[in-house]
């Protein structure tokens, strides 16, 4: 009997800022929506994030960043994911990412960016509606 | 042409990390090919030492595992970790947070960590945990550590997965009456009292020891009670020693035990030789009045300490 495949999500905080309330709120909301959420804590390097995504075989990665270093860290993360062959993982981001950077981030392959004021319901709905098809 | 399952099984046997990841997902979700996959890797299992670590939530299991893995890595062994956390019986979701304590192990190629949710299987593990351990075993990991979800008194399912069970305690959670209760206290091959730097740690240790002494069991393995401070790694080398001893005990192998003792003896011998040689050489230099000169040469960067030492040792061996 095939069980319904669980959605596995990695919530990661790259870089040096220590504001993890947002990441925890999102992790908690996705948990309550029935997903399995892997939370790896603060100050993750792009290498740690890509390797964790690989080992945990996640469907979705949520990146939280408030330090302003997204233009340095996100390209590196996306590059490493590609190198690992994890092109079928959906990546979204949240935190403080200025409007003028959004299109650049999306060009890297980040599917959606959620700024301040986003409700957890919006994020849950987005994840469910945009789940990648993985084998 | 290989089927997809065969391809993944082959990847697992080669230790390919992506294949391991997919294999665990397949068995965890009972996807098509799950049974076939296990059948294919099964002949290659049984080499790893599978260790179960259980105890109350907050005892320090994840933190201790990080230190245990580092110690095994120092000894050149590869390690797989399966960290189980509870699934919500209300929503089916889970928050898997054990990796937070093991962050730096993520990028070590000799370590593979997988978080699993219990998916409402009773006993502190999930239905697929046993097979996930087999996958890491078949992938060539020397040691596989299974961390249960925080366990209370009766979660003893881990005995079906692991060969060596470590039951972890922290001070201040109960007296000798707790220690004498049935269930989790009966499955331990090794007891660990963590947070040993706290008040009452000795009390907890004594309570467990007193309980063990009431046992009528004759012969066989006697569970030791060890103290650790997971945050600093204190007591971890001693824990590894006991884990290795238990592995030998399980194998019923006197040679295994002898090798273990020999390894320990070798380390002690090395230490002793180092100390004596260095003392003898320094004394000789002093007697010959050459020490001061040599030290000056090092200070003046005419020779580096390693080269100076090599010259001295070579000369001493040739003279002998």
Interface residues (C-beta under 8 A of the other chain):
Chain A: X1 X2 X3 X4 X5 X6 X27 X28 X30 X31 X32 X33 X34 X35 X36 X37 X38 X39 X40 X41 X44 X45 X47 X48 X51 X52 X54 X55 X56 X57 X84 X85 X135
Chain B: X4 X17 X18 X20 X21 X22 X24 X25 X28 X29 X30 X31 X32 X87 X88 X91 X92 X93 X94 X95 X96 X97 X99 X100 X103 X104 X106 X107 X112 X113 X114 X115 X117 X119
